[in-house]
Amino acid sequence: MRTTHRDSADNDREAHFHHSFFFLCGFLPLALGGTPAGTRAQLPVSPLVLIQPPQIPMMECMSQPLHQGPLWDTVLGAMASEDQKSWRPSVRALEDSMAVQAALAPLDIESQFLYAVALGARTDVEGGRTQIRKASELLAQLELILEMDPGHPGAMHLMGRLNAAVMRLGRFKRFIATKILGGGTLSSASWEKARLLLTAGEEGEPCVPDHHYELARVHIETDSPREARRELEHVIFLLAGNPRRSTLAGKATRLLAQLEFDLAEEDSDETR
């Protein structure tokens, strides 16, 4: 089955709604001067979607608060804002602070990862050459983390998103991006690598809703709608009653509604 949810993702980027603190799926097309693809009308949906609790260890996530503290306050604030430029001073200060922390603890993986998160936020709020330079620094930081811990869920998630971001580019822009951002890792980007890395990140940290959301997007783009539906249901379940992540919850709800509509149409066509 072919779906058109790539268009929906482009619309989200055009509207400046960044759905994850990792900020990778939108910056590549924007940094390279990309133009959003054609649009598709979205179904009007209620913000209330009834989701059956998933029968996986995620049920334990309700007692595990995530993303607490000044770093996450800044990152989530920038993520939810439509005025990215206004967050530049805070995000630059955050990056400086995390860079010092990472330099003082070079063998501490958590410090290195938090610096990667800060680099991701900086990549999101900047533009032009600064954006590309910070993206290159982010890639190098991820490679460092994965050398230290090949199974780090957050770093695998980020690298998976980077693979997916490259694959969403046209061939010409993909060629430019891989040259600008360092070749090696990105020149061999593929949907399969994106799926494997995002799956590993989701399995390693099932309580992070962004991990499920990005995996759902790749499932959609690789024609696995039922797998995508499962992951979107997990996102909505995890974000129930969390006003700090209302932007991501709204995106997951709209995408799930569109997906259900497409699946219903497909089932109807098969019964005719």
SETI-894519 format. One record per residue (C-alpha): residue in one letter; chain; x, y, z negated. Coordinates in Angstrom, 1 decimal, always signed. Layout:
<nuros>
NURO  zavex  doke      px      py      pz
NURO      a     A       X       Y       Z
...
</nuros>
This chain:
<nuros>
NURO  zavex  doke      px      py      pz
NURO      m     A    +0.0    +0.0    +0.0
NURO      r     A    +1.3    +3.5    +0.8
NURO      t     A    +0.4    +6.3    -1.5
NURO      t     A    +1.0   +10.0    -1.3
NURO      h     A    +2.1   +10.7    -4.9
NURO      r     A    +5.4   +12.1    -3.6
NURO      d     A    +3.3   +15.2    -2.6
NURO      s     A    +1.9   +15.4    -6.1
NURO      a     A    +5.4   +15.4    -7.5
NURO      d     A    +6.5   +18.2    -5.1
NURO      n     A    +3.4   +20.2    -6.2
NURO      d     A    +4.6   +19.9    -9.8
NURO      r     A    +8.0   +21.1    -9.0
NURO      e     A    +6.6   +24.1    -7.0
NURO      a     A    +4.5   +25.0   -10.0
NURO      h     A    +7.6   +24.9   -12.3
NURO      f     A    +6.1   +22.2   -14.6
NURO      h     A    +9.2   +20.2   -15.6
NURO      h     A    +8.1   +17.0   -17.2
NURO      s     A   +11.1   +15.8   -19.0
NURO      f     A   +14.0   +17.1   -21.1
NURO      f     A   +16.4   +15.6   -18.5
NURO      f     A   +15.2   +17.9   -15.7
NURO      l     A   +16.7   +16.0   -12.8
NURO      c     A   +13.8   +15.2   -10.5
NURO      g     A   +13.2   +18.8    -9.6
NURO      f     A   +16.5   +20.5    -9.4
NURO      l     A   +18.1   +18.8    -6.4
NURO      p     A   +15.6   +20.0    -3.8
NURO      l     A   +15.4   +23.4    -5.3
NURO      a     A   +19.2   +23.8    -5.5
NURO      l     A   +19.5   +22.8    -1.8
NURO      g     A   +16.8   +25.2    -0.7
NURO      g     A   +14.2   +22.4    -0.2
NURO      t     A   +10.6   +23.2    +0.8
NURO      p     A    +7.8   +21.3    -0.9
NURO      a     A    +6.0   +18.8    +1.3
NURO      g     A    +2.4   +19.1    +2.3
NURO      t     A    -0.1   +19.1    -0.5
NURO      r     A    -3.0   +16.8    -1.3
NURO      a     A    -6.1   +17.7    -3.2
NURO      q     A    -6.1   +16.3    -6.7
NURO      l     A    -9.1   +14.7    -8.3
NURO      p     A   -10.8   +16.7   -11.0
NURO      v     A   -10.3   +14.7   -14.2
NURO      s     A   -11.2   +15.0   -17.8
NURO      p     A    -8.3   +15.5   -20.2
NURO      l     A    -9.7   +12.7   -22.2
NURO      v     A    -8.7    +9.3   -20.8
NURO      l     A    -9.4    +6.1   -22.8
NURO      i     A    -6.4    +3.9   -22.8
NURO      q     A    -6.2    +0.4   -24.4
NURO      p     A    -3.3    +0.2   -26.9
NURO      p     A    -0.5    -1.6   -25.1
NURO      q     A    +0.4    -5.0   -26.4
NURO      i     A    +4.1    -4.4   -26.7
NURO      p     A    +6.5    -3.2   -29.5
NURO      m     A    +5.5    +0.4   -28.6
NURO      m     A    +2.8    +0.1   -31.2
NURO      e     A    +5.5    +0.7   -33.7
NURO      c     A    +6.4    +4.0   -32.1
NURO      m     A    +3.6    +5.8   -33.9
NURO      s     A    +5.7    +5.9   -37.1
NURO      q     A    +8.9    +6.9   -35.3
NURO      p     A    +8.9   +10.7   -34.7
NURO      l     A   +11.1   +11.7   -31.8
NURO      h     A   +13.0   +14.8   -30.7
NURO      q     A   +13.1   +16.7   -33.9
NURO      g     A   +15.4   +19.6   -34.7
NURO      p     A   +16.7   +22.8   -33.2
NURO      l     A   +18.1   +21.2   -30.0
NURO      w     A   +14.8   +19.6   -29.1
NURO      d     A   +12.8   +22.7   -30.0
NURO      t     A   +14.8   +24.6   -27.4
NURO      v     A   +14.7   +21.8   -24.8
NURO      l     A   +11.0   +21.2   -25.1
NURO      g     A   +10.3   +24.9   -25.2
NURO      a     A   +12.1   +25.5   -22.0
NURO      m     A   +10.5   +22.4   -20.5
NURO      a     A    +7.0   +23.6   -21.2
NURO      s     A    +7.6   +27.2   -20.1
NURO      e     A    +6.7   +28.6   -16.7
NURO      d     A    +9.3   +31.3   -17.1
NURO      q     A   +12.5   +29.4   -17.0
NURO      k     A   +14.7   +32.4   -16.8
NURO      s     A   +13.6   +33.7   -20.1
NURO      w     A   +15.1   +30.6   -21.7
NURO      r     A   +18.6   +31.0   -20.2
NURO      p     A   +20.2   +32.7   -23.3
NURO      s     A   +18.9   +30.1   -25.7
NURO      v     A   +19.8   +27.2   -23.4
NURO      r     A   +23.3   +28.6   -22.8
NURO      a     A   +23.9   +28.9   -26.5
NURO      l     A   +22.6   +25.4   -27.0
NURO      e     A   +25.0   +24.1   -24.4
NURO      d     A   +28.0   +25.9   -26.0
NURO      s     A   +27.1   +24.4   -29.4
NURO      m     A   +26.7   +20.9   -28.1
NURO      a     A   +30.0   +21.2   -26.1
NURO      v     A   +31.8   +22.1   -29.4
NURO      q     A   +30.1   +19.2   -31.2
NURO      a     A   +31.1   +16.8   -28.4
NURO      a     A   +34.7   +18.0   -28.4
NURO      l     A   +35.0   +17.6   -32.1
NURO      a     A   +33.6   +14.0   -32.0
NURO      p     A   +34.9   +12.6   -28.7
NURO      l     A   +34.2    +9.0   -29.7
NURO      d     A   +30.7    +9.7   -31.1
NURO      i     A   +28.2    +8.6   -28.4
NURO      e     A   +25.3   +10.5   -29.9
NURO      s     A   +27.2   +13.7   -29.8
NURO      q     A   +28.2   +13.0   -26.2
NURO      f     A   +24.6   +12.3   -25.3
NURO      l     A   +23.2   +15.4   -26.9
NURO      y     A   +25.7   +17.4   -24.8
NURO      a     A   +24.4   +15.6   -21.7
NURO      v     A   +20.8   +16.7   -22.8
NURO      a     A   +22.0   +20.3   -23.1
NURO      l     A   +23.7   +20.1   -19.7
NURO      g     A   +20.4   +18.9   -18.3
NURO      a     A   +18.5   +21.8   -19.8
NURO      r     A   +21.1   +24.2   -18.5
NURO      t     A   +20.8   +22.7   -15.0
NURO      d     A   +17.0   +23.2   -15.2
NURO      v     A   +17.0   +26.9   -16.1
NURO      e     A   +19.8   +28.0   -13.8
NURO      g     A   +19.8   +28.5   -10.1
NURO      g     A   +22.1   +28.4    -7.1
NURO      r     A   +25.8   +27.5    -7.5
NURO      t     A   +25.5   +27.5   -11.3
NURO      q     A   +22.8   +24.9   -11.1
NURO      i     A   +24.8   +22.7    -8.8
NURO      r     A   +28.0   +23.1   -10.9
NURO      k     A   +26.1   +22.1   -14.1
NURO      a     A   +24.5   +19.1   -12.3
NURO      s     A   +28.0   +18.0   -11.4
NURO      e     A   +29.1   +18.3   -15.0
NURO      l     A   +26.1   +16.4   -16.1
NURO      l     A   +26.9   +13.5   -13.8
NURO      a     A   +30.5   +13.4   -15.2
NURO      q     A   +29.2   +13.4   -18.7
NURO      l     A   +26.8   +10.5   -18.0
NURO      e     A   +29.6    +8.5   -16.5
NURO      l     A   +31.7    +9.1   -19.6
NURO      i     A   +28.8    +7.9   -21.9
NURO      l     A   +28.3    +4.8   -19.8
NURO      e     A   +32.0    +4.0   -19.9
NURO      m     A   +31.8    +4.1   -23.7
NURO      d     A   +28.5    +2.3   -23.9
NURO      p     A   +27.3    +0.6   -20.7
NURO      g     A   +23.9    -0.2   -22.3
NURO      h     A   +23.1    +3.3   -23.6
NURO      p     A   +19.3    +3.7   -22.8
NURO      g     A   +19.3    +7.5   -22.6
NURO      a     A   +22.3    +7.6   -20.2
NURO      m     A   +20.9    +4.8   -18.1
NURO      h     A   +17.6    +6.7   -17.9
NURO      l     A   +19.3    +9.9   -16.8
NURO      m     A   +21.4    +8.1   -14.2
NURO      g     A   +18.3    +6.3   -12.9
NURO      r     A   +16.5    +9.7   -12.5
NURO      l     A   +19.6   +11.0   -10.7
NURO      n     A   +19.4    +8.1    -8.2
NURO      a     A   +15.7    +8.8    -7.7
NURO      a     A   +16.2   +12.5    -7.2
NURO      v     A   +18.8   +11.8    -4.5
NURO      m     A   +16.5    +9.3    -2.8
NURO      r     A   +13.7   +11.9    -2.7
NURO      l     A   +15.8   +14.2    -0.5
NURO      g     A   +15.8   +14.0    +3.3
NURO      r     A   +18.9   +12.3    +4.8
NURO      f     A   +20.6   +15.6    +5.6
NURO      k     A   +20.1   +17.1    +2.2
NURO      r     A   +21.0   +13.8    +0.6
NURO      f     A   +24.3   +13.9    +2.4
NURO      i     A   +25.0   +17.4    +1.2
NURO      a     A   +24.0   +16.6    -2.3
NURO      t     A   +26.3   +13.6    -2.6
NURO      k     A   +29.2   +15.6    -1.3
NURO      i     A   +28.5   +18.6    -3.6
NURO      l     A   +27.9   +16.4    -6.7
NURO      g     A   +30.9   +14.2    -6.4
NURO      g     A   +30.2   +11.4    -3.8
NURO      g     A   +30.9    +8.0    -5.4
NURO      t     A   +28.0    +7.4    -7.7
NURO      l     A   +25.4    +9.4    -5.8
NURO      s     A   +26.4    +8.3    -2.3
NURO      s     A   +25.3    +4.8    -3.2
NURO      a     A   +22.0    +5.9    -4.7
NURO      s     A   +19.1    +3.7    -4.0
NURO      w     A   +15.5    +3.1    -5.1
NURO      e     A   +16.5    -0.3    -6.5
NURO      k     A   +19.3    +1.2    -8.6
NURO      a     A   +16.8    +3.9    -9.8
NURO      r     A   +14.3    +1.2   -10.7
NURO      l     A   +16.8    -1.0   -12.5
NURO      l     A   +18.3    +1.9   -14.5
NURO      l     A   +15.0    +3.4   -15.5
NURO      t     A   +13.7    +0.0   -16.5
NURO      a     A   +16.8    -0.6   -18.7
NURO      g     A   +16.3    +2.8   -20.2
NURO      e     A   +12.6    +2.2   -20.9
NURO      e     A   +13.3    -1.3   -22.4
NURO      g     A   +16.1    +0.1   -24.6
NURO      e     A   +14.0    +3.0   -25.9
NURO      p     A   +10.3    +2.2   -25.4
NURO      c     A    +9.2    +5.0   -27.7
NURO      v     A   +10.3    +7.8   -25.3
NURO      p     A    +7.3    +8.7   -23.1
NURO      d     A    +9.5   +10.3   -20.4
NURO      h     A   +11.1    +6.9   -19.8
NURO      h     A    +7.7    +5.4   -18.9
NURO      y     A    +6.7    +8.4   -16.8
NURO      e     A    +9.8    +8.4   -14.6
NURO      l     A    +9.6    +4.6   -14.2
NURO      a     A    +6.0    +5.0   -13.1
NURO      r     A    +7.0    +7.6   -10.5
NURO      v     A    +9.5    +5.2    -9.0
NURO      h     A    +7.0    +2.3    -9.0
NURO      i     A    +4.6    +4.5    -7.0
NURO      e     A    +7.3    +5.6    -4.6
NURO      t     A    +8.3    +1.9    -4.0
NURO      d     A    +4.7    +0.7    -3.6
NURO      s     A    +4.2    -0.9    -6.9
NURO      p     A    +1.0    +0.9    -8.0
NURO      r     A    -0.1    -1.6   -10.7
NURO      e     A    +3.2    -1.5   -12.4
NURO      a     A    +3.0    +2.3   -12.3
NURO      r     A    -0.5    +2.2   -13.9
NURO      r     A    +0.9    +0.2   -16.8
NURO      e     A    +3.6    +2.7   -17.4
NURO      l     A    +1.3    +5.7   -17.2
NURO      e     A    -1.0    +4.1   -19.7
NURO      h     A    +1.9    +3.8   -22.0
NURO      v     A    +2.8    +7.5   -21.6
NURO      i     A    -0.8    +8.6   -22.5
NURO      f     A    -0.9    +6.3   -25.5
NURO      l     A    +2.4    +7.6   -26.8
NURO      l     A    +1.5   +11.2   -26.4
NURO      a     A    -2.0   +11.0   -27.9
NURO      g     A    -2.4   +13.9   -30.3
NURO      n     A    +1.0   +15.4   -29.6
NURO      p     A    +0.5   +19.1   -28.6
NURO      r     A    +4.3   +19.6   -28.1
NURO      r     A    +4.1   +17.3   -25.0
NURO      s     A    +0.8   +18.4   -23.5
NURO      t     A    +2.4   +19.2   -20.2
NURO      l     A    +3.7   +15.7   -19.7
NURO      a     A    +0.4   +14.2   -21.0
NURO      g     A    -1.5   +16.2   -18.5
NURO      k     A    +0.7   +15.1   -15.6
NURO      a     A    +0.4   +11.5   -16.6
NURO      t     A    -3.4   +11.8   -16.9
NURO      r     A    -3.8   +13.4   -13.5
NURO      l     A    -1.4   +10.9   -11.8
NURO      l     A    -3.2    +7.9   -13.4
NURO      a     A    -6.6    +9.2   -12.3
NURO      q     A    -5.3    +9.6    -8.7
NURO      l     A    -3.7    +6.2    -8.8
NURO      e     A    -6.9    +4.6   -10.1
NURO      f     A    -8.8    +6.3    -7.3
NURO      d     A    -6.3    +4.9    -4.7
NURO      l     A    -6.4    +1.4    -6.1
NURO      a     A   -10.2    +1.4    -6.1
NURO      e     A   -10.2    +2.5    -2.4
NURO      e     A    -7.8    -0.3    -1.6
NURO      d     A   -10.0    -2.9    -3.4
NURO      s     A   -13.0    -1.6    -1.6
NURO      d     A   -11.3    -1.9    +1.8
NURO      e     A   -10.3    -5.5    +1.0
NURO      t     A   -13.9    -6.5    +0.2
NURO      r     A   -15.4    -5.1    +3.4
</nuros>
